[in-house]
Amino acid sequence: MPRDTSATIAFVESPVQLLNVLEWAHSTRPLLNGVPAQRSGPQDAAAAHDDLTVVVLSPTDPMSRGQLRRMAELAREEGMRVRWEEARGGPTAPLRTIGGLSSLLRRADRIVIGDPFSRYVQLLLTVARARDLVVVDDGTATMEFVAQLGSGERLVRWHRRGSRAGARDVLFAPFAASARRRLTPSRGRTVEVFSAMPVEAPEAVTVTPNTFGWTRARFGPPRITKGADMVGTSLVETGVVDPDRYLEAVAALARTHGVTRYFAHRRESPEKLRTLHVRTGLEIVRPDLPLELIARRGPVGRTILSFPSTVVHTLPPALAGTDVRLLVCDIDPRWLTDKASPRAQGFLADVTGSARDAHGLRMVAA
């Protein structure tokens, strides 16, 4: 029976965060020379990650929950203890969750988090006593977190419009300020950022590259088809991009590049996806795992098209050694809505520009 305490606790709220906890754990403690599939038995996996407990703060949307269930299975196969919390199951759920985790938090030596912007995580950090903090890759949010940490700004997601704090922000401000202090290195407190994204961390923050070694060891190489695939984005759902403009861009790219499959983002609305299928005839695929694993497992198109998103930085290392090429379509400023943050265009351009520089990706127009 595994012991009740753990030296390390990881808090995740999305499938991608859990994937990157697996990548971080693999990078710090490879299993049997980096080949998890060749374990001699379950005891090897259990011993490898005996001091790591993953706490899933379950979201409410069905797509994310389904992917998290599958990722939790993979984490258990790697010997991790996974604790599933219905953290949003009603108005009293947060208090029950935080109360139930408080003893574990106080005993933990290291805290691993996937989303430093999450109010849930910020509340949990006020209870924690750990001296070592690790922020694992959460995609483009990681770039924004590091930039804000270095500049001393309060932590605000890049797509939020305006800088004025609302009533809820004012009430939460003391907890957010406390969490921000804990996410700042100091004497006796270390902060590590584990990321595949291009980040320039402030002094004393350790940056460890996420090379997707676990993903490559666990899956693939994929079977590559002759066609092209497209990666969907939730920029419409977050209010950044106009839905009609987005549908027009997808249709134009599909015609030009012979796209046959559209891999939906887990937060894309069913209504938008139905409209997209009717207008373009594309096969809509709703993956049961993060796209990095789906692509590595295959089959996957020889060409993958993407708008600015995390995958323009994560797919190149995940698919290293294959013949798959990734094309990136930038966001035209005319596609942005009136609700889009003034920072949106510059931030999205940085995502694609840095991917072009880091991975030599080709840019295409819709």
C-alpha positions as CSV (number, residue, x, y, z in Angstrom):
1,M,0.0,0.0,0.0
2,P,1.4,3.5,-0.9
3,R,2.0,5.8,2.1
4,D,-0.4,8.6,2.7
5,T,2.1,11.4,2.5
6,S,4.0,12.7,-0.5
7,A,7.1,14.8,-0.9
8,T,5.7,16.3,-4.1
9,I,2.1,17.3,-5.0
10,A,1.1,18.4,-8.5
11,F,-2.1,20.3,-9.1
12,V,-3.6,20.1,-12.6
13,E,-6.8,21.4,-14.2
14,S,-6.3,20.4,-17.8
15,P,-5.1,17.3,-19.8
16,V,-2.1,19.3,-21.2
17,Q,-1.0,20.2,-17.7
18,L,-1.1,16.5,-16.7
19,L,0.8,15.6,-19.8
20,N,3.5,18.1,-18.8
21,V,3.7,16.8,-15.2
22,L,4.5,13.4,-16.8
23,E,7.1,15.0,-18.9
24,W,8.6,16.9,-15.9
25,A,8.7,13.7,-13.8
26,H,10.3,11.8,-16.7
27,S,12.9,14.4,-17.1
28,T,13.9,14.4,-13.4
29,R,13.6,10.6,-13.0
30,P,13.6,8.6,-16.3
31,L,12.1,5.2,-16.0
32,L,14.5,2.4,-16.9
33,N,16.8,4.5,-19.1
34,G,13.9,6.5,-20.6
35,V,11.9,3.5,-21.9
36,P,8.7,3.3,-19.8
37,A,7.2,0.6,-22.0
38,Q,10.0,-1.9,-21.1
39,R,9.3,-2.0,-17.3
40,S,9.6,-5.5,-15.8
41,G,6.6,-5.0,-13.6
42,P,4.3,-2.5,-11.9
43,Q,6.7,-2.4,-8.9
44,D,9.2,-0.6,-11.1
45,A,6.8,2.2,-12.0
46,A,5.5,2.6,-8.4
47,A,9.1,2.9,-7.1
48,A,10.0,5.5,-9.7
49,H,7.4,8.0,-8.7
50,D,6.6,6.9,-5.1
51,D,6.9,10.5,-3.8
52,L,4.6,12.2,-6.3
53,T,0.8,12.6,-6.0
54,V,-1.1,14.3,-8.8
55,V,-4.3,16.1,-7.7
56,V,-6.8,16.7,-10.5
57,L,-8.9,19.7,-9.9
58,S,-11.6,18.6,-12.3
59,P,-13.1,21.1,-14.7
60,T,-16.8,21.0,-15.7
61,D,-16.7,20.7,-19.5
62,P,-17.1,17.1,-20.7
63,M,-14.2,17.2,-23.3
64,S,-11.6,18.2,-20.7
65,R,-12.9,15.7,-18.2
66,G,-12.7,12.9,-20.7
67,Q,-9.2,13.7,-21.7
68,L,-8.2,14.1,-18.0
69,R,-9.6,10.6,-17.3
70,R,-7.4,9.1,-20.0
71,M,-4.3,11.1,-18.9
72,A,-4.9,9.9,-15.3
73,E,-4.8,6.3,-16.5
74,L,-1.5,7.0,-18.2
75,A,-0.1,8.7,-15.0
76,R,-1.2,5.7,-12.9
77,E,0.6,3.4,-15.4
78,E,3.7,5.4,-14.7
79,G,3.4,4.7,-11.0
80,M,1.9,8.0,-9.9
81,R,-0.8,8.3,-7.3
82,V,-3.7,10.3,-8.8
83,R,-6.3,11.9,-6.6
84,W,-9.4,13.1,-8.5
85,E,-11.2,16.1,-6.9
86,E,-14.7,17.3,-8.0
87,A,-13.4,20.8,-7.2
88,R,-16.2,22.6,-9.0
89,G,-19.1,20.4,-7.9
90,G,-21.2,23.1,-6.3
91,P,-20.7,26.3,-4.2
92,T,-19.2,24.4,-1.3
93,A,-16.8,22.3,-3.4
94,P,-13.8,24.6,-3.2
95,L,-13.9,24.8,0.6
96,R,-14.3,21.0,0.9
97,T,-11.4,20.5,-1.6
98,I,-9.0,22.9,0.1
99,G,-9.9,21.5,3.5
100,G,-9.3,18.0,2.4
101,L,-5.9,18.8,0.9
102,S,-4.6,21.1,3.6
103,S,-2.7,18.4,5.5
104,L,-1.0,17.1,2.4
105,L,-0.1,20.7,1.3
106,R,1.5,21.5,4.7
107,R,3.7,18.3,4.5
108,A,4.7,18.6,0.9
109,D,8.4,19.5,0.1
110,R,7.6,20.5,-3.5
111,I,4.5,21.9,-5.3
112,V,4.0,21.5,-9.0
113,I,1.4,23.6,-10.7
114,G,0.1,23.9,-14.3
115,D,-1.7,27.2,-14.1
116,P,-0.4,30.0,-12.0
117,F,-3.3,32.2,-13.1
118,S,-5.9,29.8,-11.6
119,R,-7.6,31.3,-8.6
120,Y,-8.0,27.7,-7.3
121,V,-4.2,27.2,-7.4
122,Q,-3.5,30.6,-5.9
123,L,-5.7,29.7,-2.9
124,L,-4.0,26.4,-2.5
125,L,-0.6,28.1,-2.5
126,T,-1.6,30.2,0.5
127,V,-1.9,27.0,2.5
128,A,1.3,25.3,1.2
129,R,4.6,25.4,3.1
130,A,6.8,23.9,0.3
131,R,10.0,25.7,-0.4
132,D,10.3,24.4,-4.0
133,L,7.8,25.4,-6.6
134,V,7.6,24.1,-10.2
135,V,5.4,25.6,-12.9
136,V,5.0,23.1,-15.7
137,D,4.1,24.0,-19.2
138,D,0.6,25.4,-19.8
139,G,1.3,26.6,-23.3
140,T,1.0,30.3,-24.2
141,A,0.0,31.1,-20.6
142,T,3.4,30.1,-19.5
143,M,5.0,32.8,-21.7
144,E,2.7,35.4,-20.2
145,F,3.3,34.2,-16.6
146,V,7.0,34.5,-16.9
147,A,6.8,38.0,-18.6
148,Q,4.5,39.3,-15.8
149,L,6.6,37.8,-13.1
150,G,9.7,39.5,-14.5
151,S,7.9,42.9,-14.8
152,G,6.3,42.8,-11.4
153,E,2.7,42.9,-12.9
154,R,-0.3,41.3,-11.3
155,L,-1.1,37.9,-12.9
156,V,-3.7,38.5,-15.6
157,R,-4.4,36.2,-18.6
158,W,-3.4,37.8,-21.9
159,H,-6.8,37.6,-23.5
160,R,-8.6,39.5,-20.7
161,R,-9.7,42.9,-22.0
162,G,-8.6,45.9,-19.9
163,S,-6.6,46.2,-16.7
164,R,-9.2,47.4,-14.3
165,A,-10.0,45.0,-11.5
166,G,-13.6,43.9,-11.0
167,A,-15.3,43.4,-7.6
168,R,-14.3,39.7,-7.5
169,D,-10.7,40.7,-8.3
170,V,-10.7,43.2,-5.4
171,L,-12.0,40.5,-3.0
172,F,-9.5,38.0,-4.2
173,A,-6.6,40.4,-4.3
174,P,-4.9,39.4,-1.0
175,F,-4.8,35.8,-2.0
176,A,-3.5,36.6,-5.5
177,A,-0.8,38.8,-3.9
178,S,0.2,36.0,-1.5
179,A,0.4,33.5,-4.3
180,R,2.5,35.9,-6.4
181,R,5.0,36.2,-3.6
182,R,5.2,32.4,-3.3
183,L,5.8,32.3,-7.1
184,T,8.8,34.7,-6.7
185,P,12.2,33.1,-5.8
186,S,13.7,34.2,-2.5
187,R,16.1,33.0,0.1
188,G,15.1,29.4,0.8
189,R,12.5,29.3,-1.9
190,T,13.2,28.0,-5.5
191,V,11.0,28.4,-8.5
192,E,11.4,26.4,-11.7
193,V,9.6,26.8,-15.0
194,F,9.4,23.6,-17.1
195,S,8.4,24.6,-20.6
196,A,8.6,24.0,-24.3
197,M,7.7,27.6,-24.9
198,P,10.3,30.3,-25.4
199,V,10.6,32.1,-22.1
200,E,13.1,34.6,-20.7
201,A,12.7,34.1,-17.0
202,P,13.7,36.7,-14.4
203,E,16.9,36.2,-12.4
204,A,16.8,33.2,-9.9
205,V,14.1,31.4,-11.8
206,T,15.3,28.1,-13.3
207,V,14.1,27.3,-16.8
208,T,14.1,23.6,-17.8
209,P,13.3,22.8,-21.5
210,N,10.4,20.4,-22.1
211,T,11.7,18.2,-24.9
212,F,8.8,15.7,-24.8
213,G,11.1,12.8,-24.1
214,W,8.4,10.8,-22.3
215,T,5.9,11.3,-25.2
216,R,8.5,10.1,-27.8
217,A,9.5,7.1,-25.7
218,R,5.9,6.1,-25.0
219,F,4.3,6.6,-28.4
220,G,5.2,6.2,-32.0
221,P,6.7,6.8,-34.4
222,P,3.4,7.6,-36.1
223,R,2.1,6.4,-39.5
224,I,2.1,9.4,-41.8
225,T,-0.7,9.8,-44.4
226,K,-0.5,11.8,-47.6
227,G,-3.2,14.3,-46.6
228,A,-3.1,17.4,-44.3
229,D,-4.7,17.9,-40.9
230,M,-5.7,21.2,-39.2
231,V,-5.5,22.0,-35.5
232,G,-8.5,23.9,-34.1
233,T,-8.3,26.8,-31.6
234,S,-10.6,28.2,-29.0
235,L,-9.9,31.9,-29.9
236,V,-13.5,32.3,-31.0
237,E,-14.7,30.9,-27.6
238,T,-12.5,33.3,-25.7
239,G,-13.9,36.3,-27.6
240,V,-10.6,37.1,-29.4
241,V,-11.5,36.2,-33.0
242,D,-14.8,36.8,-34.9
243,P,-16.5,33.4,-35.6
244,D,-17.4,34.2,-39.3
245,R,-13.8,35.3,-40.0
246,Y,-12.5,32.2,-38.4
247,L,-14.8,29.9,-40.5
248,E,-13.7,31.7,-43.7
249,A,-10.1,31.3,-42.8
250,V,-10.4,27.5,-42.1
251,A,-12.3,27.0,-45.3
252,A,-9.7,28.9,-47.4
253,L,-6.8,27.0,-45.8
254,A,-8.5,23.6,-46.3
255,R,-9.0,24.3,-50.0
256,T,-5.5,25.5,-50.5
257,H,-3.7,22.8,-48.6
258,G,-6.0,19.8,-49.1
259,V,-7.0,19.5,-45.4
260,T,-9.3,16.6,-44.7
261,R,-9.4,16.4,-40.9
262,Y,-9.9,19.1,-38.2
263,F,-8.7,18.3,-34.7
264,A,-11.0,20.2,-32.4
265,H,-9.7,22.0,-29.4
266,R,-11.4,20.7,-26.2
267,R,-13.0,24.1,-25.5
268,E,-14.5,24.6,-29.0
269,S,-18.3,24.7,-29.0
270,P,-20.3,22.0,-30.6
271,E,-22.3,24.6,-32.5
272,K,-19.2,26.1,-34.1
273,L,-17.9,22.7,-35.0
274,R,-21.2,21.6,-36.6
275,T,-21.2,24.8,-38.7
276,L,-17.6,24.3,-39.7
277,H,-18.3,20.7,-40.9
278,V,-21.3,21.9,-42.9
279,R,-19.4,24.7,-44.6
280,T,-16.2,22.9,-45.3
281,G,-17.0,19.2,-45.3
282,L,-14.0,18.6,-43.0
283,E,-14.0,15.5,-40.7
284,I,-14.2,16.8,-37.2
285,V,-12.1,14.8,-34.8
286,R,-12.5,15.3,-31.0
287,P,-9.3,13.8,-29.5
288,D,-9.5,11.7,-26.3
289,L,-5.9,12.8,-25.5
290,P,-3.8,16.0,-25.9
291,L,-2.8,16.6,-29.5
292,E,0.9,15.9,-28.9
293,L,0.0,12.3,-28.0
294,I,-2.5,11.9,-30.8
295,A,0.0,13.1,-33.4
296,R,2.8,11.0,-32.0
297,R,0.5,7.9,-31.9
298,G,-0.7,8.5,-35.4
299,P,-1.9,8.3,-38.1
300,V,-1.2,11.9,-38.8
301,G,-1.1,14.0,-42.0
302,R,2.2,14.8,-43.6
303,T,1.2,18.4,-43.2
304,I,-0.3,20.0,-40.1
305,L,-1.7,23.5,-40.2
306,S,-2.3,25.5,-37.0
307,F,-3.2,29.0,-35.9
308,P,-1.1,30.6,-33.2
309,S,-1.4,28.3,-30.2
310,T,0.7,26.1,-27.9
311,V,1.1,23.4,-30.5
312,V,3.3,25.4,-32.7
313,H,5.9,25.0,-30.0
314,T,5.0,21.6,-28.7
315,L,4.4,19.6,-31.8
316,P,8.0,20.1,-33.3
317,P,9.7,18.3,-30.3
318,A,6.9,15.8,-30.0
319,L,7.3,14.8,-33.7
320,A,11.0,15.1,-33.8
321,G,12.5,12.6,-36.2
322,T,9.4,12.3,-38.4
323,D,8.7,13.8,-41.8
324,V,5.7,15.8,-40.6
325,R,5.8,19.5,-41.4
326,L,4.0,22.2,-39.4
327,L,2.6,25.3,-41.1
328,V,1.4,28.3,-39.2
329,C,-1.3,30.8,-40.2
330,D,-1.0,34.1,-38.4
331,I,-4.1,35.9,-37.1
332,D,-5.1,38.8,-39.4
333,P,-5.8,41.9,-37.2
334,R,-9.2,42.3,-39.1
335,W,-10.3,39.0,-37.5
336,L,-10.2,40.4,-34.0
337,T,-13.4,41.3,-32.2
338,D,-14.2,44.4,-30.3
339,K,-13.9,42.4,-27.1
340,A,-10.3,41.3,-27.8
341,S,-7.7,42.6,-25.4
342,P,-5.5,45.4,-26.9
343,R,-2.5,43.0,-26.2
344,A,-4.0,40.1,-28.2
345,Q,-2.5,40.8,-31.7
346,G,1.0,41.4,-30.4
347,F,0.9,38.4,-28.1
348,L,-0.3,36.1,-30.9
349,A,2.3,37.5,-33.3
350,D,5.0,36.7,-30.7
351,V,3.7,33.1,-30.4
352,T,4.1,32.5,-34.2
353,G,7.2,34.6,-34.6
354,S,9.0,32.7,-31.9
355,A,7.9,29.4,-33.3
356,R,9.3,30.4,-36.7
357,D,12.6,31.4,-35.2
358,A,12.9,28.4,-32.8
359,H,11.7,25.6,-35.2
360,G,12.0,27.1,-38.7
361,L,8.2,26.8,-39.3
362,R,6.8,28.2,-42.5
363,M,4.1,30.8,-42.3
364,V,1.1,30.7,-44.6
365,A,-1.8,33.1,-45.3
366,A,-5.5,32.2,-45.3
